[in-house]
Amino acid sequence: MELLIKALPWIQIIISVGLAGLILLQRSGAELGGAFGGGDGGGGTLYTRRGFEKVVFFMSIIFAVAFILINFGALLLGK
């Protein structure tokens, strides 16, 4: 149990860096003009993820869930 308590901060760092990298790899849904109320550039069309982009999307979900579970685990262990 002591080993797990010492390893949790390192696991959190690794997962958070991986999650940030996966989020940065994803395609942005809108350009800069859409952030300020301008046109979104996409014309409101639907977009389907395929291939590598789909894998990155699902891996980011998995990393986010793992990050949340590890943080709850650290909270329960009283760290």
C-alpha positions as CSV (number, residue, x, y, z in Angstrom):
1,M,0.0,0.0,0.0
2,E,2.9,2.4,0.8
3,L,4.3,1.8,-2.7
4,L,1.0,2.7,-4.3
5,I,0.8,5.9,-2.2
6,K,4.3,6.9,-3.3
7,A,3.5,6.0,-7.0
8,L,0.2,7.9,-7.3
9,P,1.7,11.4,-7.9
10,W,3.9,10.0,-10.7
11,I,1.0,8.2,-12.2
12,Q,-1.1,11.4,-12.1
13,I,1.7,13.3,-13.8
14,I,2.1,10.8,-16.6
15,I,-1.7,10.5,-17.2
16,S,-2.2,14.3,-17.1
17,V,0.7,14.9,-19.6
18,G,-0.7,12.2,-21.9
19,L,-4.2,13.6,-21.7
20,A,-3.0,17.1,-22.5
21,G,-1.1,15.7,-25.5
22,L,-4.1,13.8,-26.8
23,I,-6.3,16.9,-26.4
24,L,-3.9,19.0,-28.4
25,L,-3.8,16.4,-31.2
26,Q,-7.5,16.7,-31.7
27,R,-8.9,18.8,-34.5
28,S,-10.5,22.0,-33.5
29,G,-14.2,22.3,-34.3
30,A,-14.2,26.1,-35.0
31,E,-11.7,28.7,-36.2
32,L,-10.8,31.8,-34.2
33,G,-13.7,33.8,-35.7
34,G,-16.2,31.3,-34.2
35,A,-14.8,32.0,-30.8
36,F,-15.8,35.6,-31.0
37,G,-19.3,35.1,-32.5
38,G,-18.3,35.2,-36.2
39,G,-19.0,32.5,-38.7
40,D,-17.9,29.0,-37.8
41,G,-16.3,28.3,-41.1
42,G,-17.8,24.8,-41.2
43,G,-21.2,25.8,-42.4
44,G,-22.8,23.7,-39.7
45,T,-22.0,20.4,-41.4
46,L,-21.7,17.3,-39.4
47,Y,-18.2,15.8,-39.0
48,T,-17.4,12.1,-38.6
49,R,-14.2,11.0,-36.9
50,R,-12.3,8.4,-38.8
51,G,-9.0,6.5,-38.5
52,F,-6.4,8.0,-36.3
53,E,-8.6,10.8,-35.2
54,K,-11.2,8.4,-33.8
55,V,-8.5,6.5,-31.9
56,V,-7.2,9.8,-30.4
57,F,-10.7,10.8,-29.4
58,F,-11.4,7.5,-27.6
59,M,-8.0,7.4,-26.0
60,S,-8.6,10.9,-24.6
61,I,-11.8,9.7,-23.0
62,I,-10.0,6.7,-21.5
63,F,-7.2,8.9,-20.2
64,A,-9.8,11.4,-18.7
65,V,-11.7,8.6,-16.9
66,A,-8.4,7.1,-15.6
67,F,-7.3,10.6,-14.4
68,I,-10.5,11.1,-12.5
69,L,-10.4,7.6,-10.9
70,I,-6.8,8.0,-9.9
71,N,-7.6,11.3,-8.3
72,F,-10.5,9.8,-6.3
73,G,-8.2,6.9,-5.3
74,A,-5.6,9.4,-4.0
75,L,-8.4,11.2,-2.1
76,L,-9.6,8.0,-0.5
77,L,-6.1,7.0,0.5
78,G,-5.8,10.2,2.4
79,K,-2.8,11.6,0.4
